[in-house]
């Protein structure tokens, strides 16, 4: 193995089981470390429980009895289970980060000196602007851009995908990521990342959750839970004079237990784990979110901007026919189109060369004469070649006809009809011109992906508007848009029109998500609320977006929205369940405590618990165990269904609201019966 190599691990999206032994062991240790008050104070609800545990412990030491020690132990377990939930969520990300960290270590580099000679250095010593050489077997030492050569690169260490990708100098396929391996040929890479700030470093910190900041909704919910906790403090304190007046006995431990049962401990314990698990679910889909805010925004997205090619359609548009105009022949169009496509390495360009060869036995030529290939650009929307005094162009109909007119040519009368006919059929028309002479039209056929219309129907039921973006002319765009079932489309799109569309949507109060991979997509990715950059794209695109799709699959945007929705639904469902729990526990404990002094309360004592002490202890035990029971749901998320907000609200109320009221009555009664059976009370 070459000196610059390191063992290639599995992809970052390797999924561990929910109850993986190694993660469980680390989570238990992490849960104990989180008893640090400096950590607990970040969660106001659980900090109150921790303080209550300390008060109960002091009381148990000062006046020891079975009831006081039992309450103390279960309060301790309540905090422990909350810590365990968060540690479990963090542990799943940390296990993935360990794989990446092992890959980062022991990687060397072949740095080019000013005199053109190579020197061996550690990857950690590289600085921005350094040039490194990578040959077959070498691990690319850091993020950069290919400035010389072309190579096949294995990115499975990052994406988990075994299929290699092509990286070459120039264009939108020049970016390379540290930790990937060169399989063939030789490239020279210019390092673009600062030390400690590579894409791999960001991946490690993100999947570990080390840099996870609370999202606005999470902060708002934390404030709400804190307010509810503060409200219940005076409520519980006022029970002391109330009890004395009635002749009942209420100890400090009972007051602490009552407070813990009434404040929203369930959602307080699981809130952080829900957020971390949301990011982890994206990682499992090979998507890195640069912040929890991006995941949350994905759940609130109201407009989706999707590229047509490769997202809505299969993306492999193939030449299917040549249509001559005026007095030209089909073979003339094929011959000229093949010349214009000799340097076009896209699937479309290669298909034009092959179709000309198959139809008219026009073998692919090697140009011996002086020539200059003209690459396609978003600005001109044309490509071609200048050779032997001829200026040949192929591209979008309006762009080529405008160019031909500027060259002094006239537009054939039958051109518009052919272009319109091809476009109405859902194909893409490319016009071919030899200088001022327009020769004809190439038809490129593409196919709408199977099942994509159903996906868009799901988005529509969620209140999300879908917009197809394409460089095609409006007629082709309209045909594909109708077949795919999108709500709207933007034809003949340029970087400026994409940016303008996003701003227009945002000014209407809508959150916007889009995908992109090129440098020309960077402004729009930066402007979008959820900008998903393709890992195969340029470094500029990856820096501009707030998510990176390691698989470079444009349809992943729909999955990202579903994960964001699932995060918000999970948080809302468990919040509903937690508050409903508190209502039920209130009606379970108060009648049992004060029923003797106020017989009127006995009408509310439907559970007929054995004694006030068993009622309080049963509620505290249930309060702790329900956290454990809900950890799998918090980590996996509530099942997502594409339905309206009203339907989601109804489901929350009936399942998690009503269920949250009923469950405590059932299980607190069962715990009470168990305590009596064990002669605990």
C-alpha positions as CSV (number, residue, x, y, z in Angstrom):
1,X,0.0,0.0,0.0
2,X,1.5,3.4,-0.9
3,X,2.8,5.6,1.8
4,X,0.1,8.1,1.5
5,X,-2.6,5.5,2.0
6,X,-4.8,4.7,4.9
7,X,-7.3,1.9,5.4
8,X,-10.6,2.7,3.8
9,X,-13.4,2.4,6.3
10,X,-17.1,2.0,5.6
11,X,-19.1,5.0,4.7
12,X,-20.2,7.6,7.2
13,X,-23.8,6.4,6.8
14,X,-23.1,3.0,8.3
15,X,-26.0,2.4,10.6
16,X,-25.7,0.9,14.1
17,X,-28.6,-0.9,15.8
18,X,-30.6,1.0,18.3
19,X,-29.4,-1.2,21.1
20,X,-25.8,-1.7,19.9
21,X,-23.8,-3.0,22.9
22,X,-20.9,-0.6,22.4
23,X,-23.2,2.4,22.1
24,X,-25.2,1.3,25.2
25,X,-22.0,1.0,27.3
26,X,-20.8,4.5,26.2
27,X,-24.3,5.9,26.9
28,X,-24.3,4.7,30.5
29,X,-20.9,6.2,31.1
30,X,-22.0,9.4,29.4
31,X,-25.2,9.6,31.4
32,X,-23.3,9.6,34.7
33,X,-20.9,12.3,33.4
34,X,-23.9,14.5,32.6
35,X,-24.8,14.8,36.3
36,X,-22.4,17.8,36.2
37,X,-24.6,20.8,37.2
38,X,-22.9,22.9,34.6
39,X,-24.4,20.5,32.0
40,X,-27.7,20.0,33.7
41,X,-28.4,23.8,33.9
42,X,-28.7,23.9,30.1
43,X,-32.0,21.9,30.6
44,X,-34.0,23.9,33.1
45,X,-36.6,21.1,33.7
46,X,-34.1,18.4,34.5
47,X,-32.0,20.8,36.5
48,X,-35.0,21.3,38.8
49,X,-35.3,17.5,39.1
50,X,-31.6,17.3,40.0
51,X,-32.0,20.0,42.6
52,X,-35.1,18.2,44.0
53,X,-33.0,14.9,44.1
54,X,-30.4,16.7,46.2
55,X,-33.0,18.1,48.6
56,X,-34.6,14.6,48.9
57,X,-31.2,13.1,49.5
58,X,-30.4,15.5,52.3
59,X,-33.8,14.8,53.9
60,X,-33.3,11.0,53.5
61,X,-29.9,11.3,55.3
62,X,-31.4,13.5,58.0
63,X,-34.6,11.5,58.6
64,X,-34.1,8.1,57.0
65,X,-37.1,5.9,56.1
66,X,-38.1,3.6,53.3
67,X,-40.4,6.1,51.6
68,X,-37.9,9.0,51.5
69,X,-35.1,6.8,50.2
70,X,-37.4,5.3,47.6
71,X,-38.4,8.7,46.3
72,X,-34.7,9.8,46.3
73,X,-33.6,6.8,44.3
74,X,-36.4,7.2,41.7
75,X,-35.7,10.9,41.3
76,X,-32.0,10.0,40.7
77,X,-33.1,7.5,38.1
78,X,-35.3,10.1,36.4
79,X,-32.3,12.3,35.9
80,X,-30.2,9.3,34.9
81,X,-32.7,8.2,32.3
82,X,-32.9,11.7,30.8
83,X,-29.1,11.8,30.6
84,X,-29.1,8.3,29.1
85,X,-31.5,9.4,26.3
86,X,-29.3,12.3,25.2
87,X,-26.1,10.1,25.6
88,X,-27.7,7.4,23.4
89,X,-28.4,10.0,20.6
90,X,-24.9,11.4,20.9
91,X,-23.3,7.9,21.0
92,X,-24.8,6.9,17.6
93,X,-23.1,9.9,16.0
94,X,-19.9,9.4,18.0
95,X,-19.6,5.9,16.7
96,X,-19.8,7.1,13.1
97,X,-17.2,9.9,13.9
98,X,-14.7,7.3,15.3
99,X,-14.6,5.7,11.8
100,X,-13.9,9.0,10.2
101,X,-11.3,10.0,12.8
102,X,-9.3,6.7,12.2
103,X,-9.4,7.5,8.5
104,X,-8.0,11.0,9.1
105,X,-5.0,9.9,11.1
106,X,-1.8,8.5,9.5
107,X,-2.5,10.0,6.1
108,X,0.5,11.4,4.2
109,X,0.8,13.7,1.3
110,X,3.2,14.3,-1.7
111,X,3.5,18.1,-1.7
112,X,5.0,19.9,-4.7
113,X,7.8,22.3,-3.9
114,X,8.5,25.5,-5.8
115,X,11.2,23.8,-7.7
116,X,8.7,21.1,-9.0
117,X,10.1,18.3,-6.8
118,X,7.9,16.3,-4.4
119,X,8.3,16.1,-0.6
120,X,6.6,13.7,1.8
121,X,4.7,15.5,4.6
122,X,1.9,14.6,7.0
123,X,-1.6,15.7,5.9
124,X,-1.9,17.8,9.0
125,X,1.0,20.0,7.8
126,X,-0.7,21.1,4.6
127,X,-1.8,24.7,4.3
128,X,-4.3,26.5,1.9
129,X,-2.7,26.8,-1.5
130,X,-0.3,23.9,-1.3
131,X,-0.2,21.6,-4.3
132,X,-0.2,17.8,-3.8
133,X,0.2,15.0,-6.3
134,X,-2.1,12.0,-6.0
135,X,-1.7,8.8,-8.0
136,X,-3.4,5.3,-8.0
137,X,-3.7,4.1,-4.4
138,X,-3.1,7.5,-2.7
139,X,-5.5,8.9,-0.3
140,X,-6.3,12.5,-1.0
141,X,-4.9,14.3,2.1
142,X,-7.3,17.2,2.4
143,X,-10.1,19.1,0.6
144,X,-9.1,20.8,-2.6
145,X,-9.6,21.3,-6.3
146,X,-8.1,19.4,-9.2
147,X,-5.9,21.8,-11.2
148,X,-4.3,19.3,-13.5
149,X,-5.3,15.9,-14.8
150,X,-8.3,13.6,-14.5
151,X,-8.8,10.6,-12.2
152,X,-11.2,8.0,-11.0
153,X,-11.8,8.5,-7.3
154,X,-13.2,6.1,-4.7
155,X,-15.4,8.1,-2.3
156,X,-16.9,5.1,-0.4
157,X,-15.0,6.2,2.7
158,X,-17.2,9.3,2.8
159,X,-20.4,8.2,1.0
160,X,-20.5,4.5,1.5
161,X,-21.1,4.1,-2.3
162,X,-18.7,1.7,-4.0
163,X,-19.1,3.2,-7.5
164,X,-16.1,5.4,-8.3
165,X,-16.6,9.0,-9.6
166,X,-14.6,11.1,-12.1
167,X,-12.7,14.2,-10.9
168,X,-11.0,16.5,-13.4
169,X,-9.6,20.0,-13.6
170,X,-12.0,22.7,-14.6
171,X,-15.8,22.7,-14.5
172,X,-18.1,21.4,-11.8
173,X,-16.3,18.1,-11.1
174,X,-13.0,19.5,-9.9
175,X,-13.7,19.4,-6.1
176,X,-12.1,16.5,-4.1
177,X,-12.6,15.6,-0.5
178,X,-9.9,14.6,2.0
179,X,-10.0,10.9,2.9
180,X,-11.1,9.7,-0.6
181,X,-8.8,7.5,-2.7
182,X,-7.5,7.8,-6.2
183,X,-8.0,4.7,-8.2
184,X,-6.5,5.6,-11.6
185,X,-4.4,8.2,-13.4
186,X,-2.6,11.2,-11.8
187,X,-4.0,14.5,-10.6
188,X,-2.5,17.6,-9.0
189,X,-4.7,19.1,-6.2
190,X,-4.6,22.6,-4.8
191,X,-5.5,22.5,-1.1
192,X,-8.5,24.8,-0.3
193,X,-9.2,24.0,3.3
194,X,-7.4,25.4,6.4
195,X,-5.9,23.1,8.9
196,X,-8.6,21.7,11.2
197,X,-11.4,23.0,9.0
198,X,-11.6,20.4,6.3
199,X,-14.8,18.8,5.2
200,X,-13.8,15.7,7.1
201,X,-13.3,17.7,10.3
202,X,-16.7,19.3,9.9
203,X,-18.2,15.8,9.4
204,X,-16.7,14.6,12.6
205,X,-17.9,17.5,14.7
206,X,-21.3,17.3,13.1
207,X,-22.0,13.6,13.5
208,X,-20.7,13.8,17.1
209,X,-23.1,16.6,17.8
210,X,-20.3,18.6,19.4
211,X,-21.4,21.8,17.6
212,X,-25.1,21.2,17.7
213,X,-26.8,24.5,18.5
214,X,-30.4,24.6,19.7
215,X,-32.8,25.6,16.9
216,X,-35.3,28.5,17.3
217,X,-38.2,26.2,17.8
218,X,-36.3,24.1,20.3
219,X,-35.3,27.3,22.2
220,X,-38.9,28.5,22.2
221,X,-40.1,25.1,23.5
222,X,-37.4,25.1,26.2
223,X,-38.7,28.6,27.3
224,X,-42.2,27.2,27.4
225,X,-41.2,24.3,29.5
226,X,-39.2,26.6,31.9
227,X,-42.3,28.8,32.3
228,X,-44.5,25.8,33.1
229,X,-41.9,24.7,35.7
230,X,-41.9,28.1,37.2
231,X,-45.7,28.2,37.3
232,X,-45.8,24.9,39.2
233,X,-43.3,26.0,41.9
234,X,-45.7,28.4,43.7
235,X,-48.6,25.9,43.1
236,X,-46.7,23.2,45.0
237,X,-45.5,25.6,47.7
238,X,-49.0,26.8,48.4
239,X,-50.0,23.2,49.2
240,X,-48.1,23.6,52.5
241,X,-50.5,26.0,54.2
242,X,-53.4,24.3,52.5
243,X,-52.3,21.0,54.0
244,X,-51.8,22.5,57.5
245,X,-55.2,24.1,57.4
246,X,-56.8,20.8,56.5
247,X,-54.7,18.9,59.1
248,X,-52.9,16.8,56.5
249,X,-49.2,16.0,56.7
250,X,-47.0,17.1,53.7
251,X,-43.3,16.6,53.9
252,X,-40.6,18.3,51.9
253,X,-40.0,15.0,50.0
254,X,-43.6,14.7,49.0
255,X,-43.6,18.3,47.8
256,X,-40.5,17.6,45.7
257,X,-42.0,14.4,44.3
258,X,-45.2,16.3,43.5
259,X,-43.3,19.1,41.7
260,X,-41.3,16.6,39.6
261,X,-44.5,14.7,38.6
262,X,-46.3,17.9,37.6
263,X,-43.6,19.7,35.6
264,X,-43.1,18.4,32.0
265,X,-40.2,16.1,32.8
266,X,-41.0,13.7,29.9
267,X,-40.4,16.1,27.1
268,X,-37.8,17.9,29.1
269,X,-35.8,14.6,29.3
270,X,-36.2,13.8,25.6
271,X,-36.0,17.2,23.9
272,X,-32.3,17.2,23.3
273,X,-32.3,13.5,22.1
274,X,-35.0,14.3,19.6
275,X,-33.0,17.0,18.0
276,X,-29.7,15.0,17.9
277,X,-31.6,12.0,16.5
278,X,-33.1,14.1,13.7
279,X,-29.6,15.0,12.5
280,X,-28.5,11.4,12.9
281,X,-31.4,10.2,10.7
282,X,-30.1,12.5,8.0
283,X,-26.6,11.1,8.4
284,X,-28.0,7.6,7.9
285,X,-29.3,8.9,4.6
286,X,-25.8,10.2,3.7
287,X,-26.8,13.8,4.2
288,X,-24.8,16.1,6.5
289,X,-26.7,19.1,8.0
290,X,-24.4,21.9,9.0
291,X,-26.8,22.8,11.8
292,X,-29.9,21.6,13.6
293,X,-31.5,24.8,12.3
294,X,-31.3,23.4,8.7
295,X,-33.0,20.2,9.7
296,X,-35.8,22.1,11.4
297,X,-36.2,24.4,8.5
298,X,-36.5,21.4,6.2
299,X,-39.6,20.4,8.2
300,X,-41.2,23.8,7.7
301,X,-40.3,24.1,3.9
302,X,-43.2,25.4,1.8
303,X,-41.5,25.5,-1.6
304,X,-39.3,22.9,-3.2
305,X,-37.1,23.9,-6.2
306,X,-35.9,20.8,-8.1
307,X,-33.8,20.5,-11.2
308,X,-35.5,18.6,-14.0
309,X,-32.6,16.5,-15.3
310,X,-31.6,13.8,-12.9
311,X,-34.3,14.7,-10.3
312,X,-37.6,14.6,-12.1
313,X,-36.4,12.8,-15.1
314,X,-33.9,10.0,-15.4
315,X,-31.3,12.5,-16.5
316,X,-29.7,10.5,-19.4
317,X,-31.2,12.5,-22.2
318,X,-30.2,10.7,-25.4
319,X,-30.3,11.9,-29.0
320,X,-33.1,10.2,-30.8
321,X,-33.5,12.1,-34.2
322,X,-32.1,14.8,-36.5
323,X,-34.6,17.2,-38.2
324,X,-33.2,19.3,-41.1
325,X,-34.7,22.7,-41.9
326,X,-34.9,24.6,-45.2
327,X,-33.1,22.8,-48.0
328,X,-30.6,20.9,-45.7
329,X,-30.5,17.1,-45.3
330,X,-30.6,14.9,-42.3
331,X,-27.1,13.7,-42.9
332,X,-25.8,17.3,-43.0
333,X,-27.4,17.9,-39.6
334,X,-25.9,14.7,-38.2
335,X,-22.4,15.4,-39.6
336,X,-22.3,19.0,-38.2
337,X,-23.8,17.9,-34.9
338,X,-21.2,15.2,-34.5
339,X,-18.4,17.7,-35.1
340,X,-19.9,20.1,-32.5
341,X,-20.1,17.2,-30.0
342,X,-16.6,15.7,-30.3
343,X,-15.4,17.4,-27.1
344,X,-18.7,17.1,-25.3
345,X,-18.2,14.4,-22.6
346,X,-21.8,14.6,-21.3
347,X,-24.1,11.7,-21.9
348,X,-26.1,13.9,-24.3
349,X,-23.0,14.9,-26.3
350,X,-21.8,11.3,-26.6
351,X,-25.3,10.1,-27.6
352,X,-25.2,12.6,-30.5
353,X,-21.9,11.2,-31.8
354,X,-23.2,7.7,-31.5
355,X,-26.5,8.4,-33.2
356,X,-24.7,10.1,-36.2
357,X,-22.5,7.0,-36.4
358,X,-25.4,4.5,-36.3
359,X,-27.7,6.4,-38.7
360,X,-25.2,7.6,-41.3
361,X,-22.0,5.6,-40.6
362,X,-20.2,8.8,-39.6
363,X,-17.3,7.5,-37.6
364,X,-16.0,9.7,-34.8
365,X,-13.4,12.0,-36.3
366,X,-10.0,13.2,-34.9
367,X,-9.5,16.8,-36.0
368,X,-6.1,17.2,-37.5
369,X,-6.7,20.8,-38.6
370,X,-6.2,23.7,-36.2
371,X,-9.3,23.9,-34.1
372,X,-10.7,25.2,-30.9
373,X,-13.5,23.6,-28.9
374,X,-16.1,25.9,-27.3
375,X,-17.3,24.6,-24.0
376,X,-20.9,24.9,-22.9
377,X,-21.6,27.7,-20.4
378,X,-24.7,28.8,-18.5
379,X,-24.3,32.3,-20.0
380,X,-24.2,31.3,-23.7
381,X,-26.1,28.0,-23.4
382,X,-24.2,26.7,-26.4
383,X,-21.1,24.6,-27.2
384,X,-19.3,23.8,-30.4
385,X,-16.0,24.0,-32.4
386,X,-14.2,26.4,-34.6
387,X,-12.3,24.5,-37.3
388,X,-11.1,25.1,-40.8
389,X,-12.8,28.5,-41.0
390,X,-16.1,27.1,-39.8
391,X,-17.8,28.2,-36.6
392,X,-20.2,25.4,-35.5
393,X,-22.6,25.7,-32.6
394,X,-25.3,23.6,-31.0
395,X,-27.5,24.5,-28.1
396,X,-30.8,26.0,-26.9
397,X,-32.9,27.2,-29.8
398,X,-33.1,30.8,-28.8
399,X,-29.4,31.0,-28.0
400,X,-28.3,29.5,-31.3
401,X,-30.7,31.4,-33.5
402,X,-29.7,34.7,-31.8
403,X,-26.0,33.8,-32.4
404,X,-26.7,32.9,-36.0
405,X,-28.5,36.2,-36.6
406,X,-25.5,38.0,-35.1
407,X,-23.4,36.1,-37.6
408,X,-25.5,37.6,-40.4
409,X,-27.8,34.6,-41.1
410,X,-31.5,34.3,-41.5
411,X,-33.8,32.1,-39.5
412,X,-35.5,29.4,-41.6
413,X,-39.2,29.6,-41.6
414,X,-39.8,26.0,-40.6
415,X,-37.5,26.0,-37.6
416,X,-40.0,27.3,-35.0
417,X,-42.5,24.6,-36.0
418,X,-40.0,21.8,-35.6
419,X,-38.7,23.2,-32.3
420,X,-42.3,23.5,-31.0
421,X,-43.2,20.0,-32.1
422,X,-40.2,18.5,-30.4
423,X,-40.8,20.5,-27.2
424,X,-44.5,19.6,-27.1
425,X,-43.5,15.9,-27.2
426,X,-41.6,16.5,-23.9
427,X,-38.2,16.2,-25.6
428,X,-35.4,18.8,-25.6
429,X,-34.7,20.5,-29.0
430,X,-31.1,21.5,-29.7
431,X,-30.5,23.7,-32.8
432,X,-27.4,23.2,-34.9
433,X,-25.8,26.1,-36.9
434,X,-22.8,26.3,-39.1
435,X,-21.9,30.0,-38.8
436,X,-24.9,32.0,-40.1
437,X,-26.5,28.9,-41.6
438,X,-29.0,27.1,-39.3
439,X,-29.1,23.5,-40.4
440,X,-31.6,21.8,-38.2
441,X,-32.7,20.4,-34.8
442,X,-31.5,17.5,-32.6
443,X,-34.1,15.8,-30.5
444,X,-33.0,14.7,-27.0
445,X,-35.5,12.4,-25.2
446,X,-35.7,12.1,-21.4
447,X,-38.1,10.0,-19.3
448,X,-39.9,11.1,-16.1
449,X,-38.9,8.9,-13.2
450,X,-41.4,6.3,-12.2
451,X,-43.3,7.2,-9.0
452,X,-42.2,10.8,-9.0
453,X,-45.8,12.1,-9.5
454,X,-46.8,10.2,-6.4
455,X,-44.0,11.9,-4.5
456,X,-45.2,15.3,-5.6
457,X,-48.8,14.4,-4.6
458,X,-47.5,13.7,-1.1
459,X,-45.7,17.0,-1.0
460,X,-48.9,18.8,-2.1
461,X,-50.9,17.1,0.7
462,X,-48.3,18.5,3.1
463,X,-48.9,22.0,1.7
464,X,-45.6,22.1,-0.1
465,X,-45.4,23.7,-3.5
466,X,-43.0,22.1,-6.0
467,X,-41.2,24.1,-8.8
468,X,-39.2,22.4,-11.5
469,X,-36.1,24.3,-12.7
470,X,-34.7,23.6,-16.2
471,X,-32.7,25.2,-18.9
472,X,-35.1,23.9,-21.5
473,X,-37.5,26.1,-23.4
474,X,-40.9,26.8,-21.9
475,X,-42.8,24.3,-24.2
476,X,-40.6,21.4,-23.2
477,X,-40.7,22.5,-19.6
478,X,-44.5,22.7,-19.6
479,X,-44.8,19.2,-21.0
480,X,-42.5,17.6,-18.5
481,X,-44.0,19.6,-15.7
482,X,-47.5,18.4,-16.6
483,X,-46.3,14.8,-16.9
484,X,-44.4,14.9,-13.6
485,X,-47.2,16.7,-11.7
486,X,-45.2,19.7,-10.4
487,X,-47.1,22.8,-9.4
488,X,-45.0,25.3,-11.4
489,X,-41.8,25.5,-13.5
490,X,-39.0,27.9,-14.3
491,X,-37.7,27.5,-17.9
492,X,-34.5,28.7,-19.4
493,X,-33.2,29.1,-15.9
494,X,-30.0,31.1,-15.2
495,X,-28.3,31.7,-11.9
496,X,-29.9,35.1,-11.7
497,X,-33.5,33.8,-12.4
498,X,-33.0,31.1,-9.7
499,X,-31.9,33.6,-7.1
500,X,-34.8,35.9,-8.1
501,X,-37.3,33.1,-7.8
502,X,-36.1,32.2,-4.3
503,X,-36.3,35.8,-3.1
504,X,-39.8,36.1,-4.5
505,X,-40.9,33.0,-2.7
506,X,-39.3,34.2,0.6
507,X,-40.8,37.6,0.3
508,X,-44.2,35.8,0.3
509,X,-43.3,34.4,3.7
510,X,-42.4,30.9,2.5
511,X,-39.4,28.8,3.4
512,X,-37.5,27.5,0.3
513,X,-35.4,24.4,-0.3
514,X,-33.3,23.7,-3.4
515,X,-30.4,21.5,-4.6
516,X,-27.3,22.4,-6.6
517,X,-23.8,21.3,-7.5
518,X,-22.1,24.0,-9.5
519,X,-20.4,27.3,-8.7
520,X,-23.2,29.1,-10.5
521,X,-25.7,27.5,-8.0
522,X,-23.8,28.9,-5.0
523,X,-25.8,32.2,-4.7
524,X,-29.1,30.4,-4.8
525,X,-28.0,27.8,-2.3
526,X,-26.8,30.5,0.1
527,X,-30.1,32.3,-0.3
528,X,-32.4,29.2,0.2
529,X,-33.5,28.3,3.7
530,X,-32.4,24.8,3.0
531,X,-29.6,24.6,0.4
532,X,-28.5,21.0,-0.4
533,X,-25.2,20.8,-2.2
534,X,-24.1,17.7,-4.1
535,X,-20.9,16.2,-2.8
536,X,-19.8,15.8,-6.4
537,X,-20.2,19.5,-6.9
538,X,-17.7,22.4,-6.5
539,X,-16.3,23.5,-3.1
540,X,-18.2,26.8,-3.6
541,X,-21.5,25.0,-3.8
542,X,-20.7,22.9,-0.7
543,X,-19.7,26.0,1.2
544,X,-22.8,27.9,0.2
545,X,-25.3,25.2,1.2
546,X,-26.3,24.3,4.7
547,X,-26.5,20.6,3.8
548,X,-24.3,18.3,1.8
549,X,-25.7,15.1,0.1
550,X,-22.8,12.6,0.1
551,X,-24.6,10.5,-2.5
552,X,-25.1,13.4,-4.9
553,X,-28.7,12.3,-5.5
554,X,-30.9,15.3,-6.3
555,X,-34.1,13.5,-5.3
556,X,-32.7,13.3,-1.8
557,X,-34.3,16.7,-1.2
558,X,-37.7,15.1,-0.8
559,X,-36.3,12.7,1.8
560,X,-34.7,15.6,3.6
561,X,-38.0,17.4,3.9
562,X,-39.6,14.2,5.2
563,X,-36.9,13.9,7.9
564,X,-37.4,17.5,8.9
565,X,-41.2,16.9,9.1
566,X,-40.6,13.8,11.2
567,X,-38.4,15.8,13.6
568,X,-41.1,18.4,14.1
569,X,-43.9,15.8,14.4
570,X,-41.9,13.8,16.9
571,X,-41.3,16.8,19.1
572,X,-44.9,17.9,18.9
573,X,-46.2,14.4,19.7
574,X,-44.0,13.9,22.7
575,X,-44.8,17.4,24.0
576,X,-48.5,16.6,23.8
577,X,-48.0,13.3,25.5
578,X,-45.9,14.9,28.3
579,X,-48.4,17.7,29.1
580,X,-51.3,15.2,29.0
581,X,-49.3,13.0,31.4
582,X,-48.9,15.9,33.9
583,X,-52.7,16.4,33.9
584,X,-53.3,12.7,34.6
585,X,-50.7,12.6,37.4
586,X,-52.3,15.6,39.0
587,X,-55.6,13.9,39.2
588,X,-53.9,10.7,40.5
589,X,-52.0,12.2,43.3
590,X,-54.0,15.2,44.7
591,X,-57.2,13.2,45.5
592,X,-55.1,10.5,47.3
593,X,-53.2,13.1,49.3
594,X,-56.2,15.2,50.4
595,X,-59.2,12.9,50.1
596,X,-59.2,12.2,53.8
597,X,-59.4,15.9,54.7
598,X,-61.7,16.9,51.9
599,X,-64.1,14.0,51.1
600,X,-65.4,15.9,48.1
601,X,-62.1,15.0,46.3
602,X,-63.0,11.3,46.5
603,X,-65.2,11.7,43.5
604,X,-62.0,12.4,41.5
605,X,-60.1,9.4,43.0
606,X,-61.1,7.0,40.3
607,X,-57.9,4.8,40.8
608,X,-58.5,4.2,44.5
609,X,-54.8,4.1,45.3
610,X,-53.7,2.3,48.5
611,X,-52.4,5.3,50.4
612,X,-51.1,8.8,49.8
613,X,-47.5,7.5,50.1
614,X,-48.0,4.7,47.6
615,X,-49.8,7.2,45.3
616,X,-46.8,9.6,45.3
617,X,-44.2,6.8,44.9
618,X,-46.2,5.1,42.1
619,X,-46.4,8.4,40.2
620,X,-42.7,9.1,40.6
621,X,-41.8,5.5,39.4
622,X,-44.1,5.9,36.4
623,X,-42.6,9.4,35.7
624,X,-39.1,7.8,35.5
625,X,-40.0,4.6,33.6
626,X,-42.0,6.4,30.9
627,X,-38.8,8.2,29.9
628,X,-37.1,4.9,29.2
629,X,-40.2,3.6,27.4
630,X,-40.1,6.6,25.0
631,X,-36.4,6.7,24.2
632,X,-36.7,4.4,21.2
633,X,-39.6,6.6,19.8
634,X,-37.5,9.7,20.4
635,X,-34.5,8.2,18.5
636,X,-36.4,6.6,15.7
637,X,-39.0,9.3,15.4
638,X,-42.8,9.2,15.1
639,X,-43.8,7.5,11.8
640,X,-44.1,10.1,9.1
641,X,-47.3,10.1,6.9
642,X,-47.8,12.6,4.1
643,X,-51.0,14.3,5.3
644,X,-52.3,17.8,6.1
645,X,-51.4,19.7,9.3
646,X,-54.9,19.4,10.5
647,X,-54.8,15.6,10.2
648,X,-51.4,15.6,12.0
649,X,-52.9,17.7,14.8
650,X,-55.9,15.4,15.2
651,X,-53.6,12.3,15.3
652,X,-51.5,14.0,18.0
653,X,-54.6,14.8,20.1
654,X,-56.2,11.4,19.8
655,X,-53.0,9.2,20.1
656,X,-50.6,11.2,22.2
657,X,-53.1,13.5,24.0
658,X,-55.7,11.0,24.9
659,X,-53.1,8.3,25.3
660,X,-51.1,10.5,27.5
661,X,-54.0,11.0,29.8
662,X,-55.0,7.3,29.9
663,X,-51.6,5.7,30.2
664,X,-50.7,7.2,33.7
665,X,-54.0,6.1,35.2
666,X,-53.4,2.5,34.0
667,X,-49.7,2.2,34.9
668,X,-49.8,4.1,38.1
669,X,-52.6,1.8,39.3
670,X,-50.5,-1.3,38.3
671,X,-47.4,0.1,40.1
672,X,-49.5,0.8,43.2
673,X,-50.9,-2.8,43.2
674,X,-47.3,-4.1,42.8
675,X,-46.1,-2.1,45.7
676,X,-48.9,-3.4,47.9
677,X,-48.2,-7.0,46.7
678,X,-44.6,-6.6,47.7
679,X,-45.7,-5.2,51.1
680,X,-43.8,-2.0,50.4
681,X,-46.9,-0.1,51.6
